[in-house]
């Protein structure tokens, strides 16, 4: 049984899945592999110190 016959689960935050890692995610989706994606609504880029991601609601991205 090769990789083509297995399901791949991808888990990541909204910053990673919708911005930084979208190209990689799209490449997997376009490959025809059986993938399932879970996007966690963290509303930040955790690896850059907590900046609001573009997946965040507009009012959450506004400075307070």
Buried (B, 14 or more C-beta within 10 A) or exposed (E): EEEEEEEEEBEBBBBBBBBBBEEEBEEEEEEEBEEEEEBBEBBBBEEEEEEBBEBBEEEEEEEE
